[in-house]
Amino acid sequence: MIQKAKLLFEELSTKFQVKKPWDIVIIFALNVLITIPVFLIAHQNLIDLEWIWQLDRIILFVIIIVIIQLILRAMRKITLLSVFLYFIILFIGTVFGGYGFKSVFEDYKYMMYSMSENPNPQDVIISKLLPFPNKSEVLKAIEYDKPIVRNFAIMATSKHFRGVKKYHENYTLIQCFAVFKEINSRWNYVSDPKDKDYIATASESLRYLSGDCDDHSILMAACIKSIGGTPRLIHTDGHIYPEILIGSKKNLEEIIYLIKQELFVNESKNQVIHYHIDERGQIWLNLDYTAKYPGGPFMHEIILGALTLN
């Protein structure tokens, strides 16, 4: 039985063996095709050392391509069979909604675009923060379940980015960005009464789309939560602003491409995407009233407290 299997393997090896110099060409081409998805998986799961010119990612790519090249050269007798199996795997992923040709192309596109744009991560938010000011009153004011709030959010999604439909996995975030665009394009900053911290409810702020930073943050958080997004409020020295949960580094790369190429092309042109990474490694984008696009510059960077609305 063992002898039969050995003979069958030798027969297949001979049948699928490619003559020189084409074996070298095919091995290198296959190496590149395999290296790209392997590198993407490693890139998304390994810690970003944030070296200058993305040198850590360049070194990672070189290491992977060298290792795979050595493996393929050791398997050169069945090179053609390896090529066939590789394309079969990607074809199955494409047909059945798994990781296929389109996924490889899009992930690579998002990664390269994100690396070229060089987004700017801010400080990691530690778990030991100061108590959030007026927490109970702020939570009560975030009236995400009131019809007037949800209706406003729905109106914004009908008004902005309605034609952007091909990014199904990020559809909720796209709609939340529509809310951001509607509120921030119309917001009128009005100070609180002297010597009093006035906290307006979301429905109250909707009447004139006016108020100070905490009123803006409350309204933004309420509208975003009413359509399925995950917002949080950040408290700094004398300022409060909203952020939205993006997710992982892979999600961030997709969102950077969307912001820069689809949703806020003019506003974000030649601008940096700013974000925070919390203690669990989750990424949050700035939605302050001072920002013209999601991920705009922070007005205040020292974080004193955070209030997340799950």
N, C-alpha and C positions, 0 to 999 in steps of 0.2 A: 504493500500500500504506500509506504514511504517512498519507495523507488519510483512508483508510478507518478506520485505527486511531483517528485524531483524532475522526472522526465517532462511532465506537463509544463512545469515552470521554465525549464530550459527551452522548450518549444516556443512558449509565449515570448520569452526573452529574445529569442532569435527572430521571431516574426515581427516584433515591434521595435527592434533595434534600428537606429538610424545611422547611416554611414557618415563618416567625416567628410567635410567640415560642418555638415548640417546639424550634427548632434550638438555641437558647441552653440550654434545659433539658437536652436530650439531650447536648449537648457537655459541659456541666458534670458530668452523671452519668457519662458515658464517661470524662471526665478523672479522676474519683475512682476508678473501676474500674481504670483503667490505672496510675494513680499508686501505688496500694497495692502491687502486685507489684514495680513498678520500685523503689519506696522500700525494700521488703524486701530486694531483691538488693543495693542500694547500702548499706543498713544493715549487712548481713552481711559485706560485703567491704571497706568503708572503715574506717579507723582510728577508734575511739571516742575522742573528745577529752575525754570525761568532764566536760563543762561542767555547771555547776549547773543543776538542773531539766531536764536533757537538752536544753539549748538548741541544741546542735550538731545533734541529730536533728530538732528542730522546724524549724530553718533549712533543713536538707537537704530536708525534706518540702515546705516552701514553695517552694524553688527548683524542685524537680521538678514540682510541680503548676502553677507558672507557665509553665514551658517547655512542658509537654504541652498546657496550655490554648492557648498561642500556636500550636502545631502544629495542633491540632484546629480552631482558628478559621480557619487558612489552608486547611484541607481541608474546610470546612463544606459544600461542595457534595456531598460524598460521605459525610456524617456517618452516615447510616443504614447504608451499606455497611461503614463502619468498625466500627460496633457489631456488625453481623452477623459480621464476620471475627474480632473479639475473642472473641465467645462460641464461635465454631467452634474457635478455637485452644485455649481452656480446656476445651471439651468433648472434643476429641481427647486432650488431656493426661489428663483424667479417665478416659476409656475405656481408654487404652493404658498407664496407670500412670505418666504423666509429671506435669508440673506443671499441675494442674487446679484446679477450684473448691475442693476440700477442702484442697489444699496451701496455697492463698492464705489461706483462712480460718484454718487451724491456725498457719501462720507468723505471721500478724498477731496472733492470740491469744497465742501464746508471747512475741512481741516486746513487746506492750503489757503483759503480766503481768510480764515481766522488768524493764521500765523502771519500772513502778510499785513493784516490790519493791526496786529499787536495790541489786543485789548488790555486794559489796565486793571489788574486785581487790587483790591484794597485790603485793609487789615482783616484778619480772621476774627469773627465775633466770638468771644469767649462766653462761657455759660454764666459767669459771675458778673452780672450787670446790675446797675442801680435799679430800684423800683421805678416802673414807668409812671410818670406824673398823671394824676387824675384818671387812673386806669379804668375804674368802674364807670365813670362818667363818659369816657371816650368809647368804651365798648358799647354802652347803651346808645350812644349817638350814631354808631355804625349800623344804620337801619337797612341792612342788605335784603331783608325779607319784606320790605314795604313795596307795594306795587309801583309807586311813583319813582322809586329808585331803580327798580328793575326795568321799568318802561323806558327810563332815560338811557340806561345802558343798552337796551335793545335798539333804541333809536340810533345810538352812536354806531353800533355794528352794522346797521343798514345804510348809514351815511358814509362810512369809511371802510376801505379795503374789502368791500363786498365781492369784488371781482377776483380777489386772490384766493383761489380755491384748490390749487394743486398740492398745498402743503398740509395734508390732512392731519398728520400727527401733531402739528402745532396750531391747529385751528382755534382752540380756546385762547391761546396766547395772542394770536392775531386779533381776535375779537376784543381782548383786554387792551391791546395796543390801540384799537379804535376808540375805546373809552378814554384812554390817556390823551389821544389826539383831540378829541372833542372837548374834554375838560380844560386841558392846558392851552388850547387855542382861544378859549373864551374866558379864562379865569381872570377876575379883577381882584387884586390884592387890596384888602381893607383891614386896617389895624383894629385890635380889640379896644374897648373902653380903657381909659387911663387907670392904671392900678387895679385892673380886673382881668382875669383870664377867662374870656367868654368862649364857651365851647358850643358851637352850633351843631345841630343834628344834620345828617345827610339830606333829609327832605327839606330842611330849612335852607341849606346852602344852595339847593337846586333852584330856588326861586329866582335868584339874581346871579348865580354862579360867582359869588363874591365871598370874601372872608380872608382870614390870615392863614398861616401855614398849617395849623392843626385842623382848621375847617376844611381846607383843601385835602389834607391827608385822610380825614374821616370820609369825605365824599368819594374820593378815589378808591379807598379800601372797600366801601360799601358797594359801589358799582361793580368793581372787579369781582368781589365775592358773590354778587348776585348772579353772575353769568359763569361761575365755575372756576375762576382763578383763585390763587392763593396769595393774598397780600399780607404785608406786615407794615407796622409803623416804626420808624427809627427816631429815637430821641437823642438829640445832641445838645450842645450848650446853647440854649436859647432858640432852638429850632426843632421842628418835627417834619418828617417827610415820609412818603410811602415808597415801598419797594414791592416787586412782584417776584415770586418764585419761578426760576427758570428750570432748575434741576441740576443735571450733571454737566460735566465739561463737554460731552458730546452734544447735549441740548444747547449749550451756549454757542458752540460753533455754528449750529443750524440757525439760531436766532440772530447772530451777528450777520450772517449772509442775508437773512430776511430783512433786517433793519436797513442794511446798507444798499441792498439791490432791489428790494421790492416795496418797502413800506415808508421809509423816511430817507429817501435817496438824497434829496437836497439838504435836509436838516443835518444829516450825519456825514455829509461829504467832508473828507479830510479830518474828521473828528474821531476821538478815541471812545470806545465803549468801556464804561466804568462799571464795576460790579463788586459785590461783597461775597465772601465765602464764609459761611457760618461754621460752627464747631462740628457739624456733621458732614461737611464737605459740599453742602448745597449752595447753589449760586443764585444771587438775588440782584435784580437790576433796579437802578434808581428811577423813580417816577415823580420826582419833585416838580413843583410848579415852575421852577427856574430852568428845567431841562426842556429842550426842544425836541428831543427824541429819547426813547427808552435807553437808559444807560448813559445819559448825559452827565456832565461834571457834577460832583457833589458840592453843595453849598457849604456844608460843614462835614469834616471827615472824622472827628473824634466822636465815637459812639458811646453814649451813656446808658442807653436802654433800648430794648426791642420788644414789640408787642405783635405776636404772630396770630393771624386769624386762620386756623385750620379748617 
